[in-house]
Amino acid sequence: MSERRALETKLVERARTDPAFRKALLANPRAVLENELGGKLPEGISIEVHEETVNTLHLVLPLDPAAVPEPLLRAIGGAWGAAASAWGRKVE
């Protein structure tokens, strides 16, 4: 399991069992994520949390690494390496 997937699983599970955490995650996902990671996220990175309902489901498509310049892809490879691999692009 990738680091990103492990973090997502941890956040979803905690939000499922902790109503106060869920509320905070929905209200200010950037602050919650920075707290969980123990540091600041780079400026320009936005975080969106979508809550499914009985009538609305969400499908998230992974990042297409072909749309990301090579230097940036290398810089974010640890976080997005699985997406790059899924699209057939090697991250060095």
TORBA-232555 format. One record per residue: residue number from 0; residue in three letters; x negated, y, z negated of N, C-alpha, C, CB in turn. Coordinates in Angstrom, 2 decimals, padded with zeros to 5 digits, m for minus. Each point is the difference from the previous one (the first is absolute). Glycine has a CB too. Example, Ala and Ser with C-alpha at 12.3 -4.5 7.8 and 13.67 -1.06 7.14 Angstrom:
TORBA-232555
- 0, ALA, m013.19, m005.69, m007.80, 000.89, 001.19, 000.00, m000.90, 001.20, 000.00, 001.89, m001.17, m001.25
- 1, SER, m001.54, 002.22, 001.97, m000.82, 001.19, m000.06, 000.77, 001.09, m000.73, m001.18, m000.63, 002.15
This chain:
TORBA-232555
- 0, MET, m000.85, m001.18, 000.00, 000.85, 001.18, 000.00, m000.90, 001.24, 000.00, 001.87, m001.24, m001.23
- 1, SER, m001.55, 002.20, 002.10, m000.79, 001.22, 000.08, 000.20, 000.84, m001.26, 000.17, m000.03, 002.51
- 2, GLU, m001.11, 000.94, m002.75, 000.12, 000.90, m001.16, 001.27, 000.83, 000.10, m002.50, 000.09, m000.21
- 3, ARG, 002.79, 000.39, 001.42, 001.19, 000.80, 000.18, 001.26, m000.81, m000.30, m001.20, 001.37, 001.72
- 4, ARG, 001.28, m002.58, m001.18, 001.18, m000.85, m000.23, 000.13, m000.32, m001.49, m000.23, m000.99, 002.32
- 5, ALA, m000.88, 000.73, m003.00, 000.04, m000.29, m001.44, 000.54, 001.21, m000.77, m001.94, m001.60, 000.25
- 6, LEU, 001.49, 002.80, 000.13, 000.48, 001.21, m000.67, 001.49, 000.20, 000.27, m002.29, 001.04, 000.20
- 7, GLU, 002.71, m001.21, 001.04, 001.42, 000.14, 000.33, 000.85, m000.97, m000.80, m000.63, 000.75, 002.30
- 8, THR, 000.19, m002.00, m002.39, 000.73, m001.02, m000.75, 000.11, 000.40, m001.47, m000.80, m001.78, 001.60
- 9, LYS, m000.30, 002.26, m002.16, m000.02, 000.44, m001.40, 000.98, 001.15, m000.23, m002.41, m000.73, m000.18
- 10, LEU, 002.40, 001.73, 001.09, 000.88, 001.15, m000.14, 001.47, m000.40, 000.12, m001.81, 001.45, 000.91
- 11, VAL, 002.12, m002.30, 000.06, 001.38, m000.44, 000.20, 000.49, m000.79, m001.21, m000.37, m000.06, 002.49
- 12, GLU, m000.45, m000.83, m002.98, 000.40, m000.81, m001.16, 000.23, 000.88, m001.23, m001.30, m001.94, 000.93
- 13, ARG, 000.40, 002.90, m001.15, 000.17, 000.87, m001.16, 001.24, 000.87, 000.16, m002.48, 000.01, m000.36
- 14, ALA, 002.72, 000.50, 001.57, 001.19, 000.82, 000.24, 001.27, m000.81, m000.19, m001.31, 001.40, 001.61
- 15, ARG, 001.23, m002.69, m001.31, 001.16, m000.87, m000.16, 000.35, m000.22, m001.47, m000.60, m001.12, 002.15
- 16, THR, m000.40, 001.12, m003.00, 000.21, m000.34, m001.41, m000.06, 001.20, m000.95, m000.95, m002.21, 000.52
- 17, ASP, 000.50, 003.36, m000.02, m000.19, 001.18, m000.86, 000.74, 001.20, 000.62, m002.26, m000.87, m000.81
- 18, PRO, 003.48, 001.16, 000.34, 000.79, 001.08, 000.59, m000.69, 001.36, m000.03, 002.01, m001.26, m000.69
- 19, ALA, m002.74, 001.57, m000.35, m000.69, 001.30, m000.09, m001.11, 000.08, 001.06, 000.51, 000.13, m002.48
- 20, PHE, m001.23, m001.23, 002.68, m001.04, m000.03, 001.02, 000.62, 000.14, 001.39, m001.44, m001.46, m001.48
- 21, ARG, 002.54, 000.77, 001.72, 000.70, 000.09, 001.29, 000.41, 001.43, 000.29, 000.83, m002.35, m000.29
- 22, LYS, m000.26, 003.01, m000.71, 000.43, 001.39, 000.15, m001.19, 000.90, 000.33, 001.90, m000.41, m001.62
- 23, ALA, m003.01, 000.23, 000.91, m001.20, 000.80, 000.25, m000.57, m000.27, 001.38, m000.49, m000.01, m002.44
- 24, LEU, 000.48, m001.25, 002.85, m000.53, m000.38, 001.32, 000.84, 000.64, 001.11, m000.86, m002.17, m000.96
- 25, LEU, 002.16, 002.20, 000.80, 000.87, 000.62, 000.99, m000.14, 001.53, 000.00, 001.60, m001.92, m000.27
- 26, ALA, m001.79, 002.50, m000.91, m000.08, 001.46, m000.11, m001.34, 000.56, 000.44, 001.62, m000.14, m001.87
- 27, ASN, m002.72, m000.55, 001.54, m001.32, 000.52, 000.32, m000.96, m001.16, 000.28, 000.42, 002.04, m001.43
- 28, PRO, m000.27, m002.68, 002.58, m000.80, m001.18, 000.29, m001.50, 000.26, 000.03, 001.91, m000.84, 001.28
- 29, ARG, m002.32, 002.02, m000.83, m001.43, 000.32, 000.05, m000.62, m000.01, m001.40, 000.40, 001.39, 002.06
- 30, ALA, 000.26, m000.74, m003.01, m000.52, 000.04, m001.37, m000.06, m001.39, m000.61, 000.93, 002.31, m000.25
- 31, VAL, 000.10, m003.10, 000.48, 000.03, m001.36, m000.55, m001.12, m000.83, 000.60, 002.49, 000.16, m000.34
- 32, LEU, m002.65, m000.08, 001.65, m001.04, m000.78, 000.67, m001.39, 000.45, m000.44, 001.52, m000.32, 001.97
- 33, GLU, m001.74, 001.61, m002.08, m001.30, 000.49, m000.48, m000.28, m000.49, m001.42, 000.23, 002.03, 001.46
- 34, ASN, 000.80, m002.04, m002.29, m000.16, m000.51, m001.36, m000.36, m001.48, 000.01, 001.65, 001.71, m000.82
- 35, GLU, m000.97, m002.49, 001.65, m000.27, m001.44, 000.09, m001.39, m000.27, 000.54, 002.44, m000.41, 000.35
- 36, LEU, m002.90, 001.23, 000.59, m001.32, m000.19, 000.61, m001.12, 000.62, m000.84, 001.10, m000.02, 002.22
- 37, GLY, m000.72, 000.91, m003.13, m001.01, 000.64, m000.85, m000.79, 001.07, 000.72, m000.14, m002.10, m001.26
- 38, GLY, 000.73, 002.76, 002.23, m000.70, 001.05, 000.73, 000.93, 000.69, 000.98, m002.13, m001.26, m000.25
- 39, LYS, 001.62, 002.33, 000.84, 000.77, 000.79, 000.95, m000.03, m000.63, 001.38, m000.50, 002.06, m001.32
- 40, LEU, 001.62, m001.97, 002.02, 000.07, m000.41, 001.40, m000.48, 001.17, 000.85, 001.94, m001.60, m000.45
- 41, PRO, m002.50, 001.31, 001.62, m000.45, 001.08, 000.87, 001.17, 000.91, 000.40, m001.85, m001.48, 000.85
- 42, GLU, 001.55, 002.78, m000.72, 001.01, 000.93, 000.50, 000.39, m000.45, 001.41, m000.93, 001.93, m001.41
- 43, GLY, 002.15, m001.68, 001.77, 000.46, m000.38, 001.32, 000.62, m001.39, 000.06, m001.75, 001.46, 000.90
- 44, ILE, 001.60, m002.25, m001.97, 000.64, m001.31, m000.08, 001.33, 000.20, m000.72, m002.24, m001.25, m000.02
- 45, SER, 003.33, 000.88, 000.68, 001.30, 000.11, m000.65, 000.47, m001.39, m000.41, 000.57, 002.08, 001.35
- 46, ILE, 000.16, m002.13, m002.42, 000.53, m001.25, m000.54, 001.52, 000.11, 000.00, m002.08, m000.41, m001.44
- 47, GLU, 002.74, m000.55, 002.03, 001.45, m000.04, 000.00, 000.47, m001.32, m000.60, 000.10, 001.52, 002.02
- 48, VAL, 000.86, m001.44, m002.90, 000.62, m001.19, m000.58, 001.45, m000.02, 000.45, m001.57, 000.01, m002.03
- 49, HIS, 001.97, m001.12, 002.59, 001.37, m000.15, 000.48, 000.70, m001.06, m000.85, m000.67, 000.68, 002.36
- 50, GLU, 001.83, m000.34, m002.83, 000.78, m000.94, m000.81, 001.12, m000.58, 000.86, m000.55, 001.28, m002.13
- 51, GLU, 000.54, m002.60, 002.29, 001.07, m000.65, 000.75, 001.28, 000.03, m000.82, m001.67, m001.48, 001.18
- 52, THR, 002.77, 001.45, m000.44, 001.31, m000.09, m000.63, 000.72, m001.21, 000.58, 000.12, 002.52, m000.37
- 53, VAL, 001.06, m002.77, m000.10, 000.78, m001.11, 000.52, 000.23, 000.17, 001.51, 001.12, m000.28, m002.26
- 54, ASN, m000.98, 001.52, 002.71, 000.33, 000.27, 001.40, m001.18, 000.47, 000.85, 002.25, 000.56, m000.80
- 55, THR, m003.43, m000.38, 000.20, m001.15, 000.51, 000.75, m001.23, m000.81, m000.34, 000.99, 002.29, 000.03
- 56, LEU, m001.60, m002.86, 001.00, m001.25, m000.73, m000.15, m001.08, 000.77, 000.75, 001.20, m002.24, m000.22
- 57, HIS, m002.45, 002.12, m000.22, m001.12, 000.70, 000.62, m001.00, m001.00, 000.55, 000.33, 001.95, m001.56
- 58, LEU, m000.81, m001.70, 002.75, m001.06, m000.78, 000.61, m001.16, 000.95, 000.23, 001.63, m001.62, 001.12
- 59, VAL, m002.80, 001.29, m001.66, m001.18, 000.84, 000.13, m000.95, m000.64, 001.00, 000.25, 000.85, m002.37
- 60, LEU, m000.54, m000.12, 003.42, m000.96, m000.48, 000.99, m001.40, 000.40, m000.42, 001.74, 000.15, 001.83
- 61, PRO, m002.71, m001.04, m001.68, m001.36, 000.34, m000.41, m000.62, 001.04, 000.93, m000.25, m002.29, m000.97
- 62, LEU, m000.74, 002.96, 000.47, m000.78, 000.96, 000.77, m000.59, m000.67, 001.22, m000.51, 001.29, m002.09
- 63, ASP, 000.57, m000.62, 003.24, m000.65, m000.50, 001.21, m001.40, 000.60, 000.02, 002.21, m000.22, 001.28
- 64, PRO, m003.24, m000.57, m001.60, m001.36, 000.53, m000.05, m000.48, 000.60, 001.32, m000.46, m001.67, m001.74
- 65, ALA, 001.08, 001.32, 002.86, m000.40, 000.58, 001.28, 000.26, 001.51, 000.01, 000.49, m002.19, 001.14
- 66, ALA, 000.41, 002.65, m001.99, 000.33, 001.42, m000.06, m000.91, 000.78, m000.94, 002.35, m000.61, 000.52
- 67, VAL, m003.26, m000.09, m001.19, m000.87, 000.63, m001.00, m001.41, 000.09, 000.56, 001.42, m000.88, m001.89
- 68, PRO, m002.04, 002.06, 001.84, m001.39, 000.13, 000.46, m000.92, m000.95, m000.77, 000.44, 002.40, 000.61
- 69, GLU, m001.42, m002.96, 000.08, m000.91, m001.00, m000.59, m000.61, 000.44, m001.34, m000.49, m000.74, 002.31
- 70, PRO, m000.05, 001.98, m002.44, m000.59, 000.38, m001.30, 001.01, m000.03, m001.14, m001.61, 001.43, 001.24
- 71, LEU, 002.83, m001.00, m000.96, 001.03, m000.02, m001.04, 000.40, m001.43, m000.31, 000.83, 002.24, 000.75
- 72, LEU, m000.72, m003.08, 000.27, 000.33, m001.40, m000.23, m001.04, m000.67, m000.89, 001.16, m000.08, 002.23
- 73, ARG, m002.44, 000.37, m001.99, m001.06, m000.56, m000.86, 000.14, 000.51, m001.44, m001.54, m000.15, 002.00
- 74, ALA, 001.87, 001.44, m002.12, 000.11, 000.60, m001.33, 001.15, m000.60, m000.80, m000.96, 002.10, 000.92
- 75, ILE, 002.05, m002.45, m000.24, 001.16, m000.54, m000.71, 000.12, m001.51, 000.16, 001.16, 002.17, 000.34
- 76, GLY, m002.18, m002.79, 000.21, 000.04, m001.43, 000.29, 000.39, m000.87, m001.17, m001.69, 000.44, 001.67
- 77, GLY, 001.20, m000.11, m002.87, 000.33, m000.80, m001.16, 001.49, 000.00, m000.29, m002.24, 000.51, m000.91
- 78, ALA, 002.86, 000.63, 001.10, 001.43, 000.11, m000.27, 000.85, m000.53, 001.15, m000.48, 001.96, m001.43
- 79, TRP, m000.02, m001.82, 002.66, 000.80, m000.33, 001.17, m000.59, m001.13, 000.83, 000.76, 002.35, 000.03
- 80, GLY, m001.75, m003.03, m000.55, m000.65, m001.07, 000.75, 000.97, m001.07, 000.47, m002.03, 000.44, m001.29
- 81, ALA, 002.99, m000.79, 000.48, 000.97, m001.03, 000.38, 000.85, 000.47, 001.18, 000.05, m000.83, m002.36
- 82, ALA, 000.32, 002.10, 002.36, 000.77, 000.54, 001.12, m000.83, m000.03, 001.27, 001.30, 001.47, m001.57
- 83, ALA, m002.56, m001.09, 001.46, m000.87, m000.01, 001.17, m000.14, m001.42, 000.54, m001.25, 002.00, m000.89
- 84, SER, 001.06, m002.96, 000.02, m000.11, m001.39, 000.42, 001.28, m000.48, 000.66, m001.63, m000.41, m001.84
- 85, ALA, 002.76, 000.81, 001.28, 001.28, m000.41, 000.56, 000.19, 000.53, 001.42, 000.96, m000.05, m002.30
- 86, TRP, m001.55, 001.20, 002.59, 000.10, 000.59, 001.32, m001.17, m000.41, 000.89, 001.24, 001.93, m000.99
- 87, GLY, m002.11, m002.81, 000.49, m001.10, m000.50, 000.81, m001.18, 000.93, 000.13, 001.68, m001.25, 001.21
- 88, ARG, m001.84, 002.17, m002.13, m001.12, 000.94, 000.06, m000.91, m000.27, m001.19, 001.40, 001.75, 001.18
- 89, LYS, m002.68, m001.90, m000.92, m000.96, m000.29, m001.06, m000.40, 001.27, m000.72, m000.84, m001.97, 001.29
- 90, VAL, 000.81, 001.90, m002.62, m000.44, 001.11, m000.83, m001.35, m000.36, m000.55, 002.36, 000.68, m000.59
- 91, GLU, m003.36, 000.14, 000.87, m001.36, m000.28, m000.48, m000.36, 000.87, m001.16, m000.66, m000.69, 002.27
